[in-house]
Amino acid sequence: MKIKLNVVLFLLLTFLSVNLKAQELKKGDKAPEIIQNSVNGNEIKLSDLRGKMVLIDFWAAWCKPCRKENPHIVEIYKKYQNESFKNTEGFTVFSVSLDFKEVMWKKAIKDDQLEWPYHVSDLKGWQNAAAQKYQVKSIPQSFLIDGNGIIVATNLRADDLDKALRKQLKKKSFFSSRN
């Protein structure tokens, strides 16, 4: 009887600990740190972008839906990169690739004209450390974070991303627009 009770207790504790670790990130949560190498081999930290509105975009060169979404992200980047937001200045994209092959990753960045400077990967595919930390189960997947590193929206595409960024824009004063 004691062995059965120990087994049940062990399974219950295991189940609870796994579920506690796997809580999904949501709006209002602090974005976990990401530290990975860029296409040039330099280490880049997500926290280095504090003070900017950032779209963390999980994608891969082999992912057709990701590649289809890239032109929209490029358009949004160009539109908002120099804007003023509620608690931050500027917008950028922090692309986390779930690729295995560096050549394919770099080619996709060039072919899709992903002109922002923040492209990272550990080239471990689905085992990417950042993807594990963010519980990424499918791609494309994204997290929009404010200048304080707080998640303000998740999994936004095209028009929804544009609307979310517009909502975060600093309101312009009537008086500041007069000559």
Summary of the structure (lengths in Angstrom):
residues: 179
radius of gyration: 19.4
end to end distance: 84.0
largest distance: 84.0
contacts: 495
relative contact order: 0.19
helix: 41%
strand: 23%
